[in-house]
Amino acid sequence: MSAVAGRLQRGLALAAALLLTACARLPDMEPMKGSLEAPAKPSVMGAHGKLGDRAAAAQLPRRLGLSKVDATRLVALEEAVTGKPLIAGNKVTLLFDGPTIISAMMAAVAAARDSINLETYLFDQDELGIRFADLLIAKQKEGVQVSIIYDCVGTLGTPESFFTRMQEAGIRLLPFHPVSPLHNFGRWRINNRDHRKILVVDGKVAFTGGVNITAAYARGSLFRAKDKNPVAVGWRETHLQIEGPAVAALQWMFLDNWASQKESILPERDYFPPLATAGDKVVRVLASEPKGAPEIFKAYYLAVTGARTSIHITAAYFVPDRQTLKSLTTAARRGVDVKIILPSVTDGPLVFRASRSYYDRMLKAGIRVYELKKAVLHAKTAVIDGTWSTVGSTNMDTRSFLHNKEVNVVVLGEEFGRELERAFQDDLADSTEISLEWWRRRAFAQRVKERLARLLAYWL
């Protein structure tokens, strides 16, 4: 089945949820923020457990730079609303675009000796998907236990025989929330999807970000490319490779998700080997859960409302809820440099039109909006004040914040912030800025399509 047909089927399945799911809401952050009691000293975990007050206090100033007083309060508030501690001692590598990301993931898989845990939204039967599956099957035959969680809406276009071949090789498979209402009768939740992208190898190295297993990532985008006019352009993507104590948090997230589906028990393996300090990065691993605490939404809100100098966001799908939009426009009006890179080419035309319906308000408030040229933008990143950075699977919309299982990693520090900031500036060079004057000259028919798409903003 073609990718277009697969997306159509996924769209129809989610459309059915409009009639079947009650309207849950994101928490009202303004009164919550005012009543928070942040810990005086944020918790910091290391390779050997929780760091003492002195060791923790030594970590933060080095990571938070000149604004450490306000930033320390921010990370304390973030801990209060998410319940997740900081984790020190990690090596965090930024990976850009499909060829680099997939190569790094496959190299880690090829080196596996004990277990491979993969959680993905898309796993297509195409050239790349077959190559990845073949490698996983080969590792399973070597005695490495491979376990895969795949979303049933995301893989609607993938033939069942593709997964059967892996299962027959001994790979453990968990389809997340099957589309049929007869499966798990009474607990059918088609609107709640697993949109995470997690790969954990031997419990020692982890990958997360926006990359799925599909041929869209066989080619690179224009990002840092010498040839700005290639014949074929891949998707623009950002991913993380993590080594150190934070790997255990991503491993736990995978295992907890597996257990939550109550389908089967995983074979015993050394899923949590001792993890030594691997680098100097301090991170926070955040999850969003349907009907759970929207940790990622809360962390974004606190970071944006606390921004002092800059908010630079790259968003593949941008359909902001009321609070997120207000926090961004308010930041711009108080003088914060707010720039957002959005797609001009997309695989989701309805989301694309709904996103554009917010341009007028954002531009009027002083937010600078850019659209990436030629490549399909799929990266989901932000760097705020140069010290608070995040990369993950989460789109800036209610679907990701409220309805889906998502994962984001927050990385503190000026060094990582500068690296992500350089990537943002490189993407700006491949983007076109949208001016308010030009935007208001768009065709009436385009405005109508945008307003109609906006009516579905909650569900997109």
TORKOL-4160 file (C-alpha; in steps of 0.2 Angstrom, whole numbers, padded with zeros to 4 digits, m for minus):
460
<pt num="1" X="0000" Y="0000" Z="0000"/>
<pt num="2" X="0007" Y="0017" Z="m0004"/>
<pt num="3" X="0012" Y="0030" Z="0009"/>
<pt num="4" X="m0003" Y="0041" Z="0003"/>
<pt num="5" X="m0015" Y="0027" Z="0005"/>
<pt num="6" X="m0008" Y="0023" Z="0022"/>
<pt num="7" X="m0010" Y="0041" Z="0028"/>
<pt num="8" X="m0028" Y="0042" Z="0021"/>
<pt num="9" X="m0032" Y="0026" Z="0031"/>
<pt num="10" X="m0024" Y="0034" Z="0047"/>
<pt num="11" X="m0034" Y="0050" Z="0044"/>
<pt num="12" X="m0050" Y="0040" Z="0043"/>
<pt num="13" X="m0047" Y="0030" Z="0058"/>
<pt num="14" X="m0044" Y="0046" Z="0069"/>
<pt num="15" X="m0059" Y="0054" Z="0061"/>
<pt num="16" X="m0069" Y="0041" Z="0069"/>
<pt num="17" X="m0063" Y="0046" Z="0086"/>
<pt num="18" X="m0071" Y="0063" Z="0084"/>
<pt num="19" X="m0088" Y="0055" Z="0087"/>
<pt num="20" X="m0082" Y="0043" Z="0101"/>
<pt num="21" X="m0071" Y="0052" Z="0112"/>
<pt num="22" X="m0075" Y="0065" Z="0126"/>
<pt num="23" X="m0066" Y="0082" Z="0125"/>
<pt num="24" X="m0053" Y="0081" Z="0139"/>
<pt num="25" X="m0044" Y="0097" Z="0142"/>
<pt num="26" X="m0026" Y="0103" Z="0146"/>
<pt num="27" X="m0024" Y="0110" Z="0164"/>
<pt num="28" X="m0025" Y="0128" Z="0167"/>
<pt num="29" X="m0007" Y="0133" Z="0170"/>
<pt num="30" X="m0009" Y="0151" Z="0176"/>
<pt num="31" X="m0016" Y="0147" Z="0193"/>
<pt num="32" X="m0006" Y="0131" Z="0194"/>
<pt num="33" X="0010" Y="0141" Z="0191"/>
<pt num="34" X="0005" Y="0154" Z="0205"/>
<pt num="35" X="0002" Y="0141" Z="0218"/>
<pt num="36" X="0017" Y="0129" Z="0214"/>
<pt num="37" X="0029" Y="0126" Z="0229"/>
<pt num="38" X="0045" Y="0122" Z="0220"/>
<pt num="39" X="0059" Y="0113" Z="0229"/>
<pt num="40" X="0072" Y="0124" Z="0235"/>
<pt num="41" X="0085" Y="0113" Z="0227"/>
<pt num="42" X="0081" Y="0104" Z="0212"/>
<pt num="43" X="0084" Y="0085" Z="0212"/>
<pt num="44" X="0098" Y="0078" Z="0202"/>
<pt num="45" X="0101" Y="0060" Z="0199"/>
<pt num="46" X="0118" Y="0053" Z="0194"/>
<pt num="47" X="0126" Y="0036" Z="0189"/>
<pt num="48" X="0125" Y="0030" Z="0207"/>
<pt num="49" X="0108" Y="0038" Z="0212"/>
<pt num="50" X="0103" Y="0055" Z="0219"/>
<pt num="51" X="0117" Y="0067" Z="0221"/>
<pt num="52" X="0119" Y="0076" Z="0237"/>
<pt num="53" X="0115" Y="0094" Z="0239"/>
<pt num="54" X="0133" Y="0100" Z="0236"/>
<pt num="55" X="0136" Y="0089" Z="0221"/>
<pt num="56" X="0119" Y="0094" Z="0214"/>
<pt num="57" X="0122" Y="0113" Z="0217"/>
<pt num="58" X="0139" Y="0111" Z="0208"/>
<pt num="59" X="0130" Y="0104" Z="0192"/>
<pt num="60" X="0117" Y="0118" Z="0189"/>
<pt num="61" X="0127" Y="0134" Z="0188"/>
<pt num="62" X="0139" Y="0126" Z="0175"/>
<pt num="63" X="0124" Y="0121" Z="0165"/>
<pt num="64" X="0113" Y="0137" Z="0167"/>
<pt num="65" X="0125" Y="0151" Z="0163"/>
<pt num="66" X="0123" Y="0169" Z="0167"/>
<pt num="67" X="0104" Y="0167" Z="0170"/>
<pt num="68" X="0107" Y="0154" Z="0183"/>
<pt num="69" X="0096" Y="0162" Z="0197"/>
<pt num="70" X="0080" Y="0162" Z="0187"/>
<pt num="71" X="0085" Y="0146" Z="0177"/>
<pt num="72" X="0087" Y="0137" Z="0194"/>
<pt num="73" X="0070" Y="0142" Z="0199"/>
<pt num="74" X="0063" Y="0136" Z="0182"/>
<pt num="75" X="0071" Y="0119" Z="0183"/>
<pt num="76" X="0064" Y="0118" Z="0201"/>
<pt num="77" X="0046" Y="0123" Z="0195"/>
<pt num="78" X="0048" Y="0111" Z="0181"/>
<pt num="79" X="0052" Y="0097" Z="0193"/>
<pt num="80" X="0036" Y="0102" Z="0203"/>
<pt num="81" X="0024" Y="0101" Z="0189"/>
<pt num="82" X="0032" Y="0085" Z="0180"/>
<pt num="83" X="0038" Y="0075" Z="0195"/>
<pt num="84" X="0054" Y="0071" Z="0185"/>
<pt num="85" X="0071" Y="0074" Z="0192"/>
<pt num="86" X="0086" Y="0080" Z="0182"/>
<pt num="87" X="0099" Y="0066" Z="0177"/>
<pt num="88" X="0117" Y="0071" Z="0176"/>
<pt num="89" X="0132" Y="0063" Z="0168"/>
<pt num="90" X="0126" Y="0060" Z="0150"/>
<pt num="91" X="0133" Y="0061" Z="0133"/>
<pt num="92" X="0120" Y="0068" Z="0121"/>
<pt num="93" X="0123" Y="0069" Z="0103"/>
<pt num="94" X="0113" Y="0078" Z="0091"/>
<pt num="95" X="0109" Y="0069" Z="0074"/>
<pt num="96" X="0101" Y="0078" Z="0059"/>
<pt num="97" X="0091" Y="0070" Z="0045"/>
<pt num="98" X="0087" Y="0053" Z="0040"/>
<pt num="99" X="0103" Y="0046" Z="0033"/>
<pt num="100" X="0114" Y="0051" Z="0048"/>
<pt num="101" X="0101" Y="0046" Z="0060"/>
<pt num="102" X="0096" Y="0029" Z="0053"/>
<pt num="103" X="0114" Y="0024" Z="0050"/>
<pt num="104" X="0118" Y="0028" Z="0069"/>
<pt num="105" X="0103" Y="0018" Z="0075"/>
<pt num="106" X="0107" Y="0003" Z="0063"/>
<pt num="107" X="0126" Y="0003" Z="0069"/>
<pt num="108" X="0120" Y="0002" Z="0087"/>
<pt num="109" X="0108" Y="m0012" Z="0083"/>
<pt num="110" X="0121" Y="m0021" Z="0074"/>
<pt num="111" X="0132" Y="m0020" Z="0089"/>
<pt num="112" X="0119" Y="m0026" Z="0101"/>
<pt num="113" X="0123" Y="m0041" Z="0113"/>
<pt num="114" X="0108" Y="m0043" Z="0124"/>
<pt num="115" X="0092" Y="m0033" Z="0120"/>
<pt num="116" X="0085" Y="m0021" Z="0107"/>
<pt num="117" X="0069" Y="m0012" Z="0112"/>
<pt num="118" X="0060" Y="m0002" Z="0098"/>
<pt num="119" X="0045" Y="0009" Z="0100"/>
<pt num="120" X="0039" Y="0018" Z="0084"/>
<pt num="121" X="0023" Y="0026" Z="0076"/>
<pt num="122" X="0027" Y="0021" Z="0058"/>
<pt num="123" X="0036" Y="0005" Z="0052"/>
<pt num="124" X="0033" Y="0004" Z="0034"/>
<pt num="125" X="0036" Y="m0010" Z="0022"/>
<pt num="126" X="0047" Y="m0001" Z="0010"/>
<pt num="127" X="0066" Y="m0002" Z="0006"/>
<pt num="128" X="0072" Y="0006" Z="0022"/>
<pt num="129" X="0059" Y="m0003" Z="0033"/>
<pt num="130" X="0063" Y="m0020" Z="0025"/>
<pt num="131" X="0082" Y="m0016" Z="0028"/>
<pt num="132" X="0079" Y="m0012" Z="0046"/>
<pt num="133" X="0068" Y="m0027" Z="0049"/>
<pt num="134" X="0081" Y="m0038" Z="0041"/>
<pt num="135" X="0094" Y="m0032" Z="0053"/>
<pt num="136" X="0082" Y="m0034" Z="0068"/>
<pt num="137" X="0078" Y="m0052" Z="0062"/>
<pt num="138" X="0097" Y="m0056" Z="0060"/>
<pt num="139" X="0100" Y="m0050" Z="0078"/>
<pt num="140" X="0086" Y="m0060" Z="0085"/>
<pt num="141" X="0094" Y="m0076" Z="0077"/>
<pt num="142" X="0110" Y="m0072" Z="0085"/>
<pt num="143" X="0102" Y="m0073" Z="0102"/>
<pt num="144" X="0098" Y="m0054" Z="0105"/>
<pt num="145" X="0080" Y="m0052" Z="0111"/>
<pt num="146" X="0071" Y="m0039" Z="0100"/>
<pt num="147" X="0055" Y="m0032" Z="0106"/>
<pt num="148" X="0045" Y="m0019" Z="0096"/>
<pt num="149" X="0030" Y="m0008" Z="0101"/>
<pt num="150" X="0021" Y="m0001" Z="0085"/>
<pt num="151" X="0006" Y="0010" Z="0084"/>
<pt num="152" X="m0009" Y="0002" Z="0075"/>
<pt num="153" X="m0015" Y="0018" Z="0067"/>
<pt num="154" X="0003" Y="0023" Z="0061"/>
<pt num="155" X="0005" Y="0006" Z="0053"/>
<pt num="156" X="m0012" Y="0004" Z="0045"/>
<pt num="157" X="m0004" Y="0005" Z="0028"/>
<pt num="158" X="0009" Y="m0009" Z="0033"/>
<pt num="159" X="0004" Y="m0027" Z="0028"/>
<pt num="160" X="0002" Y="m0039" Z="0042"/>
<pt num="161" X="0014" Y="m0051" Z="0034"/>
<pt num="162" X="0028" Y="m0039" Z="0037"/>
<pt num="163" X="0026" Y="m0040" Z="0056"/>
<pt num="164" X="0022" Y="m0059" Z="0055"/>
<pt num="165" X="0039" Y="m0062" Z="0047"/>
<pt num="166" X="0048" Y="m0054" Z="0062"/>
<pt num="167" X="0037" Y="m0063" Z="0074"/>
<pt num="168" X="0041" Y="m0080" Z="0066"/>
<pt num="169" X="0059" Y="m0076" Z="0069"/>
<pt num="170" X="0056" Y="m0074" Z="0088"/>
<pt num="171" X="0054" Y="m0055" Z="0089"/>
<pt num="172" X="0042" Y="m0050" Z="0102"/>
<pt num="173" X="0029" Y="m0038" Z="0095"/>
<pt num="174" X="0016" Y="m0027" Z="0103"/>
<pt num="175" X="0003" Y="m0018" Z="0092"/>
<pt num="176" X="m0002" Y="m0002" Z="0102"/>
<pt num="177" X="m0021" Y="0000" Z="0103"/>
<pt num="178" X="m0027" Y="m0010" Z="0088"/>
<pt num="179" X="m0040" Y="m0002" Z="0077"/>
<pt num="180" X="m0053" Y="m0015" Z="0080"/>
<pt num="181" X="m0065" Y="m0011" Z="0094"/>
<pt num="182" X="m0067" Y="m0030" Z="0098"/>
<pt num="183" X="m0049" Y="m0030" Z="0104"/>
<pt num="184" X="m0048" Y="m0025" Z="0122"/>
<pt num="185" X="m0067" Y="m0023" Z="0122"/>
<pt num="186" X="m0073" Y="m0009" Z="0134"/>
<pt num="187" X="m0056" Y="m0001" Z="0134"/>
<pt num="188" X="m0055" Y="0004" Z="0115"/>
<pt num="189" X="m0046" Y="0020" Z="0114"/>
<pt num="190" X="m0043" Y="0023" Z="0095"/>
<pt num="191" X="m0040" Y="0042" Z="0098"/>
<pt num="192" X="m0025" Y="0039" Z="0110"/>
<pt num="193" X="m0010" Y="0034" Z="0100"/>
<pt num="194" X="0008" Y="0030" Z="0103"/>
<pt num="195" X="0018" Y="0043" Z="0094"/>
<pt num="196" X="0034" Y="0040" Z="0103"/>
<pt num="197" X="0051" Y="0035" Z="0094"/>
<pt num="198" X="0062" Y="0026" Z="0106"/>
<pt num="199" X="0076" Y="0014" Z="0103"/>
<pt num="200" X="0086" Y="0007" Z="0117"/>
<pt num="201" X="0100" Y="m0005" Z="0114"/>
<pt num="202" X="0107" Y="m0017" Z="0128"/>
<pt num="203" X="0101" Y="m0004" Z="0141"/>
<pt num="204" X="0116" Y="0007" Z="0137"/>
<pt num="205" X="0113" Y="0018" Z="0122"/>
<pt num="206" X="0096" Y="0026" Z="0118"/>
<pt num="207" X="0089" Y="0036" Z="0103"/>
<pt num="208" X="0074" Y="0047" Z="0103"/>
<pt num="209" X="0067" Y="0061" Z="0093"/>
<pt num="210" X="0056" Y="0062" Z="0078"/>
<pt num="211" X="0062" Y="0048" Z="0066"/>
<pt num="212" X="0050" Y="0034" Z="0061"/>
<pt num="213" X="0056" Y="0018" Z="0051"/>
<pt num="214" X="0050" Y="0023" Z="0034"/>
<pt num="215" X="0058" Y="0027" Z="0017"/>
<pt num="216" X="0055" Y="0046" Z="0019"/>
<pt num="217" X="0072" Y="0046" Z="0029"/>
<pt num="218" X="0082" Y="0038" Z="0015"/>
<pt num="219" X="0087" Y="0055" Z="0009"/>
<pt num="220" X="0093" Y="0071" Z="0017"/>
<pt num="221" X="0085" Y="0088" Z="0017"/>
<pt num="222" X="0094" Y="0104" Z="0012"/>
<pt num="223" X="0101" Y="0105" Z="0030"/>
<pt num="224" X="0119" Y="0110" Z="0028"/>
<pt num="225" X="0119" Y="0103" Z="0011"/>
<pt num="226" X="0131" Y="0110" Z="m0002"/>
<pt num="227" X="0119" Y="0107" Z="m0016"/>
<pt num="228" X="0104" Y="0118" Z="m0012"/>
<pt num="229" X="0094" Y="0112" Z="m0028"/>
<pt num="230" X="0095" Y="0092" Z="m0027"/>
<pt num="231" X="0083" Y="0082" Z="m0038"/>
<pt num="232" X="0076" Y="0073" Z="m0023"/>
<pt num="233" X="0074" Y="0080" Z="m0005"/>
<pt num="234" X="0071" Y="0070" Z="0010"/>
<pt num="235" X="0063" Y="0075" Z="0027"/>
<pt num="236" X="0071" Y="0087" Z="0039"/>
<pt num="237" X="0073" Y="0079" Z="0055"/>
<pt num="238" X="0082" Y="0080" Z="0072"/>
<pt num="239" X="0086" Y="0065" Z="0084"/>
<pt num="240" X="0096" Y="0062" Z="0099"/>
<pt num="241" X="0108" Y="0048" Z="0104"/>
<pt num="242" X="0110" Y="0047" Z="0123"/>
<pt num="243" X="0123" Y="0037" Z="0133"/>
<pt num="244" X="0124" Y="0037" Z="0152"/>
<pt num="245" X="0111" Y="0037" Z="0167"/>
<pt num="246" X="0097" Y="0044" Z="0157"/>
<pt num="247" X="0096" Y="0029" Z="0146"/>
<pt num="248" X="0088" Y="0020" Z="0160"/>
<pt num="249" X="0073" Y="0032" Z="0160"/>
<pt num="250" X="0070" Y="0029" Z="0142"/>
<pt num="251" X="0071" Y="0010" Z="0145"/>
<pt num="252" X="0059" Y="0011" Z="0159"/>
<pt num="253" X="0047" Y="0021" Z="0148"/>
<pt num="254" X="0047" Y="0007" Z="0135"/>
<pt num="255" X="0045" Y="m0007" Z="0148"/>
<pt num="256" X="0031" Y="0003" Z="0157"/>
<pt num="257" X="0022" Y="0005" Z="0140"/>
<pt num="258" X="0023" Y="m0013" Z="0136"/>
<pt num="259" X="0016" Y="m0018" Z="0153"/>
<pt num="260" X="0002" Y="m0005" Z="0152"/>
<pt num="261" X="m0005" Y="m0015" Z="0137"/>
<pt num="262" X="m0007" Y="m0031" Z="0147"/>
<pt num="263" X="m0004" Y="m0041" Z="0132"/>
<pt num="264" X="0012" Y="m0052" Z="0136"/>
<pt num="265" X="0027" Y="m0052" Z="0147"/>
<pt num="266" X="0044" Y="m0049" Z="0140"/>
<pt num="267" X="0058" Y="m0062" Z="0142"/>
<pt num="268" X="0070" Y="m0059" Z="0156"/>
<pt num="269" X="0085" Y="m0049" Z="0150"/>
<pt num="270" X="0098" Y="m0037" Z="0158"/>
<pt num="271" X="0087" Y="m0022" Z="0154"/>
<pt num="272" X="0095" Y="m0011" Z="0167"/>
<pt num="273" X="0114" Y="m0014" Z="0167"/>
<pt num="274" X="0125" Y="m0002" Z="0178"/>
<pt num="275" X="0127" Y="0015" Z="0169"/>
<pt num="276" X="0143" Y="0025" Z="0172"/>
<pt num="277" X="0144" Y="0043" Z="0169"/>
<pt num="278" X="0147" Y="0045" Z="0150"/>
<pt num="279" X="0147" Y="0064" Z="0148"/>
<pt num="280" X="0143" Y="0081" Z="0156"/>
<pt num="281" X="0125" Y="0084" Z="0150"/>
<pt num="282" X="0111" Y="0086" Z="0163"/>
<pt num="283" X="0094" Y="0081" Z="0156"/>
<pt num="284" X="0076" Y="0078" Z="0160"/>
<pt num="285" X="0066" Y="0064" Z="0152"/>
<pt num="286" X="0048" Y="0068" Z="0150"/>
<pt num="287" X="0033" Y="0059" Z="0144"/>
<pt num="288" X="0015" Y="0063" Z="0140"/>
<pt num="289" X="0001" Y="0050" Z="0143"/>
<pt num="290" X="m0017" Y="0050" Z="0138"/>
<pt num="291" X="m0027" Y="0053" Z="0153"/>
<pt num="292" X="m0010" Y="0056" Z="0162"/>
<pt num="293" X="0000" Y="0071" Z="0167"/>
<pt num="294" X="0004" Y="0081" Z="0152"/>
<pt num="295" X="0022" Y="0083" Z="0157"/>
<pt num="296" X="0029" Y="0090" Z="0141"/>
<pt num="297" X="0015" Y="0103" Z="0139"/>
<pt num="298" X="0019" Y="0109" Z="0157"/>
<pt num="299" X="0037" Y="0110" Z="0154"/>
<pt num="300" X="0035" Y="0120" Z="0138"/>
<pt num="301" X="0023" Y="0132" Z="0146"/>
<pt num="302" X="0035" Y="0136" Z="0160"/>
<pt num="303" X="0050" Y="0138" Z="0149"/>
<pt num="304" X="0041" Y="0150" Z="0137"/>
<pt num="305" X="0033" Y="0160" Z="0151"/>
<pt num="306" X="0050" Y="0161" Z="0159"/>
<pt num="307" X="0060" Y="0166" Z="0144"/>
<pt num="308" X="0070" Y="0182" Z="0145"/>
<pt num="309" X="0079" Y="0184" Z="0129"/>
<pt num="310" X="0074" Y="0171" Z="0115"/>
<pt num="311" X="0062" Y="0157" Z="0110"/>
<pt num="312" X="0067" Y="0148" Z="0095"/>
<pt num="313" X="0055" Y="0134" Z="0090"/>
<pt num="314" X="0056" Y="0121" Z="0075"/>
<pt num="315" X="0038" Y="0114" Z="0073"/>
<pt num="316" X="0033" Y="0101" Z="0061"/>
<pt num="317" X="0015" Y="0102" Z="0066"/>
<pt num="318" X="0009" Y="0118" Z="0074"/>
<pt num="319" X="m0009" Y="0120" Z="0080"/>
<pt num="320" X="m0007" Y="0128" Z="0097"/>
<pt num="321" X="m0019" Y="0127" Z="0111"/>
<pt num="322" X="m0025" Y="0143" Z="0119"/>
<pt num="323" X="m0012" Y="0144" Z="0133"/>
<pt num="324" X="0003" Y="0140" Z="0122"/>
<pt num="325" X="m0002" Y="0153" Z="0109"/>
<pt num="326" X="m0005" Y="0166" Z="0123"/>
<pt num="327" X="0012" Y="0162" Z="0131"/>
<pt num="328" X="0021" Y="0164" Z="0114"/>
<pt num="329" X="0012" Y="0181" Z="0110"/>
<pt num="330" X="0015" Y="0187" Z="0127"/>
<pt num="331" X="0033" Y="0183" Z="0127"/>
<pt num="332" X="0035" Y="0192" Z="0110"/>
<pt num="333" X="0026" Y="0208" Z="0116"/>
<pt num="334" X="0037" Y="0209" Z="0131"/>
<pt num="335" X="0053" Y="0209" Z="0120"/>
<pt num="336" X="0058" Y="0191" Z="0119"/>
<pt num="337" X="0065" Y="0186" Z="0102"/>
<pt num="338" X="0052" Y="0173" Z="0097"/>
<pt num="339" X="0055" Y="0164" Z="0080"/>
<pt num="340" X="0046" Y="0149" Z="0074"/>
<pt num="341" X="0051" Y="0138" Z="0059"/>
<pt num="342" X="0036" Y="0129" Z="0051"/>
<pt num="343" X="0034" Y="0119" Z="0035"/>
<pt num="344" X="0030" Y="0125" Z="0018"/>
<pt num="345" X="0029" Y="0107" Z="0012"/>
<pt num="346" X="0019" Y="0095" Z="0022"/>
<pt num="347" X="0012" Y="0077" Z="0022"/>
<pt num="348" X="m0003" Y="0084" Z="0033"/>
<pt num="349" X="m0013" Y="0097" Z="0022"/>
<pt num="350" X="m0027" Y="0099" Z="0035"/>
<pt num="351" X="m0014" Y="0102" Z="0049"/>
<pt num="352" X="m0004" Y="0114" Z="0038"/>
<pt num="353" X="m0020" Y="0125" Z="0034"/>
<pt num="354" X="m0025" Y="0125" Z="0053"/>
<pt num="355" X="m0007" Y="0130" Z="0057"/>
<pt num="356" X="m0008" Y="0145" Z="0045"/>
<pt num="357" X="m0024" Y="0151" Z="0053"/>
<pt num="358" X="m0013" Y="0157" Z="0068"/>
<pt num="359" X="m0001" Y="0167" Z="0057"/>
<pt num="360" X="m0010" Y="0184" Z="0058"/>
<pt num="361" X="m0011" Y="0184" Z="0077"/>
<pt num="362" X="0007" Y="0178" Z="0079"/>
<pt num="363" X="0014" Y="0191" Z="0067"/>
<pt num="364" X="0004" Y="0205" Z="0074"/>
<pt num="365" X="0011" Y="0201" Z="0091"/>
<pt num="366" X="0029" Y="0202" Z="0085"/>
<pt num="367" X="0032" Y="0183" Z="0082"/>
<pt num="368" X="0043" Y="0180" Z="0067"/>
<pt num="369" X="0037" Y="0166" Z="0057"/>
<pt num="370" X="0047" Y="0156" Z="0044"/>
<pt num="371" X="0043" Y="0142" Z="0032"/>
<pt num="372" X="0056" Y="0129" Z="0028"/>
<pt num="373" X="0058" Y="0127" Z="0009"/>
<pt num="374" X="0057" Y="0111" Z="m0002"/>
<pt num="375" X="0060" Y="0098" Z="0012"/>
<pt num="376" X="0046" Y="0091" Z="0023"/>
<pt num="377" X="0049" Y="0098" Z="0040"/>
<pt num="378" X="0047" Y="0084" Z="0053"/>
<pt num="379" X="0059" Y="0090" Z="0067"/>
<pt num="380" X="0052" Y="0095" Z="0084"/>
<pt num="381" X="0064" Y="0106" Z="0094"/>
<pt num="382" X="0066" Y="0121" Z="0104"/>
<pt num="383" X="0080" Y="0131" Z="0112"/>
<pt num="384" X="0075" Y="0145" Z="0125"/>
<pt num="385" X="0087" Y="0158" Z="0132"/>
<pt num="386" X="0101" Y="0147" Z="0124"/>
<pt num="387" X="0101" Y="0136" Z="0140"/>
<pt num="388" X="0085" Y="0126" Z="0140"/>
<pt num="389" X="0083" Y="0114" Z="0125"/>
<pt num="390" X="0072" Y="0100" Z="0120"/>
<pt num="391" X="0071" Y="0087" Z="0106"/>
<pt num="392" X="0057" Y="0074" Z="0105"/>
<pt num="393" X="0042" Y="0067" Z="0096"/>
<pt num="394" X="0030" Y="0080" Z="0103"/>
<pt num="395" X="0021" Y="0092" Z="0091"/>
<pt num="396" X="0015" Y="0108" Z="0097"/>
<pt num="397" X="m0003" Y="0104" Z="0097"/>
<pt num="398" X="m0017" Y="0097" Z="0108"/>
<pt num="399" X="m0015" Y="0080" Z="0100"/>
<pt num="400" X="0003" Y="0078" Z="0106"/>
<pt num="401" X="0001" Y="0087" Z="0123"/>
<pt num="402" X="m0015" Y="0078" Z="0128"/>
<pt num="403" X="m0020" Y="0063" Z="0117"/>
<pt num="404" X="m0004" Y="0054" Z="0112"/>
<pt num="405" X="0010" Y="0045" Z="0121"/>
<pt num="406" X="0025" Y="0056" Z="0118"/>
<pt num="407" X="0043" Y="0058" Z="0124"/>
<pt num="408" X="0054" Y="0073" Z="0125"/>
<pt num="409" X="0071" Y="0076" Z="0132"/>
<pt num="410" X="0076" Y="0092" Z="0140"/>
<pt num="411" X="0094" Y="0096" Z="0140"/>
<pt num="412" X="0101" Y="0110" Z="0151"/>
<pt num="413" X="0117" Y="0120" Z="0146"/>
<pt num="414" X="0124" Y="0133" Z="0135"/>
<pt num="415" X="0135" Y="0121" Z="0125"/>
<pt num="416" X="0121" Y="0110" Z="0119"/>
<pt num="417" X="0110" Y="0126" Z="0117"/>
<pt num="418" X="0123" Y="0134" Z="0106"/>
<pt num="419" X="0124" Y="0118" Z="0095"/>
<pt num="420" X="0105" Y="0117" Z="0093"/>
<pt num="421" X="0104" Y="0136" Z="0090"/>
<pt num="422" X="0117" Y="0134" Z="0076"/>
<pt num="423" X="0105" Y="0121" Z="0068"/>
<pt num="424" X="0091" Y="0133" Z="0070"/>
<pt num="425" X="0101" Y="0147" Z="0061"/>
<pt num="426" X="0105" Y="0135" Z="0047"/>
<pt num="427" X="0087" Y="0130" Z="0045"/>
<pt num="428" X="0083" Y="0149" Z="0045"/>
<pt num="429" X="0095" Y="0151" Z="0030"/>
<pt num="430" X="0084" Y="0138" Z="0021"/>
<pt num="431" X="0068" Y="0146" Z="0025"/>
<pt num="432" X="0057" Y="0161" Z="0019"/>
<pt num="433" X="0051" Y="0173" Z="0032"/>
<pt num="434" X="0032" Y="0177" Z="0032"/>
<pt num="435" X="0028" Y="0196" Z="0033"/>
<pt num="436" X="0012" Y="0202" Z="0040"/>
<pt num="437" X="0009" Y="0213" Z="0025"/>
<pt num="438" X="0012" Y="0199" Z="0012"/>
<pt num="439" X="0002" Y="0187" Z="0023"/>
<pt num="440" X="m0014" Y="0198" Z="0023"/>
<pt num="441" X="m0013" Y="0198" Z="0004"/>
<pt num="442" X="m0017" Y="0180" Z="0002"/>
<pt num="443" X="m0032" Y="0174" Z="m0007"/>
<pt num="444" X="m0049" Y="0173" Z="0000"/>
<pt num="445" X="m0051" Y="0155" Z="m0004"/>
<pt num="446" X="m0035" Y="0151" Z="0006"/>
<pt num="447" X="m0042" Y="0160" Z="0021"/>
<pt num="448" X="m0058" Y="0150" Z="0020"/>
<pt num="449" X="m0049" Y="0134" Z="0020"/>
<pt num="450" X="m0038" Y="0139" Z="0035"/>
<pt num="451" X="m0053" Y="0144" Z="0045"/>
<pt num="452" X="m0062" Y="0128" Z="0041"/>
<pt num="453" X="m0047" Y="0118" Z="0046"/>
<pt num="454" X="m0045" Y="0128" Z="0062"/>
<pt num="455" X="m0062" Y="0121" Z="0068"/>
<pt num="456" X="m0054" Y="0104" Z="0070"/>
<pt num="457" X="m0039" Y="0111" Z="0079"/>
<pt num="458" X="m0042" Y="0101" Z="0095"/>
<pt num="459" X="m0041" Y="0084" Z="0085"/>
<pt num="460" X="m0027" Y="0087" Z="0073"/>
